[in-house]
Amino acid sequence: MLRFFTFIISVVLLCSCSEYQKAQKSNDPDYKLDYAKRAFAKKKYVQSYTILKDVITVFKGTDKAEESLYLLALSHYENKEYLDASLYFQTYYSRYPKGKYTELARFYSGYGYYLDSPEPQLDQSGTIKAIEELQAFLDYFPKSDKVSIAQNAIFELQDKLTLKQLQNAQLYYNLGTYLGNNYQSAVIVAQNAVKAYPYSKYTEELELIILKARYQEASLSVEEKKVERFRDVIDEYYSFINSYPDSPNREEADNIYKIATKYVKE
């Protein structure tokens, strides 16, 4: 019985493979498109987009050109080849700005970049591209049923960019005075991140780094600049506790404030 089922499976696979080869060799673009659709439905995405690449130029200028280009992009997307998919989706909506699948093409273009977005420590050009594409989708289709998905993806991507800046600011802070005043660099990086992404979940950590870096900078200053810089520390402290009165870092912030006020009062 086991041999029988093995035989049946082998026959099915052989037929499937031979039909794919037949489609590859065929000069009939309609047959190729039909096969690509059936392959897509069976989740044979590589077969689908391989065949479709042969016909999209043939169908150019016809009613089937739009469908074949969209299916080509979607086949790459379903095969988790998100960068290729996004590029084909961009080609689609550029070529057919009011096409049948334009709304989905704009969404999947951005979401493909989102799914391919790298870890925070890596280059984030893909993350930025994802935000741009998803925001364009929201601008063009503000009533789409995929709006909430796109918005949540944008928030997540922005948090990733903020985390990268947080890591950069923390690195500068940890470097301290090594080869220069890295505390000032930590402040600048953190301030820019807060300004760019004020609603990020990492904002509190960024503002704490600003406070701590200001404190370290003041502590290491020459005497004639200490009072002025500790006043800046106090300003940063009030800004921090006003924004995060129940922060788990409140005790650390309070200790910084106590030292700063003692010095200023002197």
Helices and strands as residue ranges (DSSP letters): H 2-25, H 29-41, H 45-55, H 63-78, H 82-95, H 102-115, H 125-140, H 147-175, H 182-196, H 203-219, H 223-243, H 250-265
